[in-house]
Amino acid sequence: MGATVLFDGVCNFCNSSVNFIIRRDREGYFRFAPLQSDIAADLLADKKFDRENVDSIVLIEDDEVFVYSTAALLIARKLDGNWPLLYAFIYIPAPIRDFFYRQFAKHRYKLFGKKDQCMIPTPAMRARFLSEEREMSNK
């Protein structure tokens, strides 16, 4: 079935991360949607997840929601190449991993900048992004 990655659509680093994942996910396991989108709200609504308190990456896999470093490591685990080796960091307790993740996330706009609007995927990438029309046709 695959997993869904929700990302901060106005963050330059997050947009680059989505492109990074797509290039290393040749099997197309991941689908994407901006965290600010109605689709993200719909996907998270039945999970009792408050998206107002999380502004970085969210992974929905096997009907579970993962955030912060756990989400990043679970994504790395599915990528092509040597990236799955990073999953070994899962053995570091989450509070320690998440401390460093949150420090980076807190400064990502200063380091990488911010867009005025969510990224618009290229035509080649569009199939990997959830859209309002496709979600309606799947119901």
C-alpha positions in Angstrom: 0.0 0.0 0.0 2.7 2.5 0.9 3.0 5.4 3.2 2.2 9.1 3.2 4.6 11.8 4.0 3.2 15.1 5.1 5.6 18.0 5.0 5.8 21.7 5.6 5.0 23.0 2.2 6.5 26.4 2.6 9.9 25.2 4.0 12.7 25.1 1.5 14.5 22.4 3.3 11.3 20.3 3.5 10.7 20.7 -0.2 14.2 19.6 -0.9 13.7 16.7 1.4 10.6 15.6 -0.6 12.7 15.8 -3.8 15.4 13.8 -2.1 13.0 11.1 -1.1 11.4 10.8 -4.5 14.8 10.4 -6.2 15.6 7.5 -3.8 12.2 5.8 -3.7 12.2 4.2 -7.2 9.4 1.8 -6.2 7.1 4.7 -5.3 6.4 3.6 -1.8 5.8 7.2 -0.5 3.0 9.6 -1.4 3.2 13.3 -0.4 1.0 16.1 0.7 1.7 19.5 2.3 0.9 19.5 6.0 -1.0 22.8 5.4 -3.4 21.1 3.0 -7.0 19.9 3.4 -5.8 16.4 2.5 -3.4 16.4 5.5 -6.3 17.6 7.7 -8.5 14.8 6.5 -5.8 12.1 6.8 -5.0 13.2 10.4 -8.6 13.9 11.5 -9.5 10.3 12.4 -6.1 9.8 14.1 -6.7 12.4 16.9 -3.6 14.2 15.9 -3.1 17.9 16.5 -1.2 19.1 13.4 -1.0 22.6 14.9 1.7 21.4 17.3 3.8 19.7 14.6 5.2 21.8 11.8 7.7 19.4 10.3 7.6 16.0 8.8 4.7 13.5 9.6 4.7 9.9 8.3 1.5 7.9 8.1 2.3 4.3 7.7 0.1 1.2 8.4 -2.5 3.6 9.8 -0.1 4.9 12.4 1.3 8.5 12.7 5.0 9.1 13.3 6.7 12.4 13.8 10.1 14.0 14.3 13.2 11.7 14.2 11.1 8.5 14.2 9.4 9.6 11.0 12.7 10.5 9.3 14.3 7.2 10.3 11.3 5.2 9.1 11.5 7.0 5.8 15.3 6.5 5.5 14.6 2.7 6.1 12.7 2.5 2.8 15.0 4.5 0.5 17.4 3.1 -2.1 21.1 3.0 -1.5 22.8 3.1 1.9 20.1 5.3 3.5 18.5 2.4 5.4 21.7 2.2 7.5 20.5 5.4 9.3 17.7 3.3 10.8 20.2 2.1 13.4 19.7 5.4 15.1 16.2 4.2 16.1 18.0 2.5 19.1 18.8 5.9 20.5 15.9 6.8 22.8 13.4 9.0 21.0 13.6 11.9 23.5 17.3 12.3 22.7 16.9 11.9 19.0 13.9 14.3 19.0 15.8 17.0 21.0 18.3 17.3 18.2 15.6 17.0 15.5 13.6 19.8 17.0 16.6 22.0 17.4 17.3 21.7 13.7 13.6 22.1 12.8 13.4 25.2 14.9 16.1 26.9 12.8 15.3 25.5 9.4 13.7 28.7 8.1 16.7 30.8 9.1 19.1 28.3 7.5 17.2 27.4 4.3 14.5 30.0 3.8 10.8 29.9 3.4 8.4 30.1 0.4 5.2 32.2 0.3 3.2 29.2 -0.8 3.4 25.4 -1.0 5.6 23.8 -3.7 4.0 23.0 -7.0 5.2 19.5 -8.1 6.6 19.1 -11.6 4.4 17.1 -14.0 6.7 14.1 -13.6 6.3 14.2 -9.8 2.6 15.0 -9.7 1.5 11.4 -9.6 3.3 11.0 -6.2 1.4 13.8 -4.6 -2.1 13.5 -3.2 -4.6 15.8 -4.6 -8.1 16.8 -3.7 -9.5 15.3 -7.0 -7.8 11.9 -6.5 -8.9 11.7 -2.9 -12.5 12.3 -3.9 -12.4 9.6 -6.6 -11.0 7.1 -4.1 -13.9 7.5 -1.8 
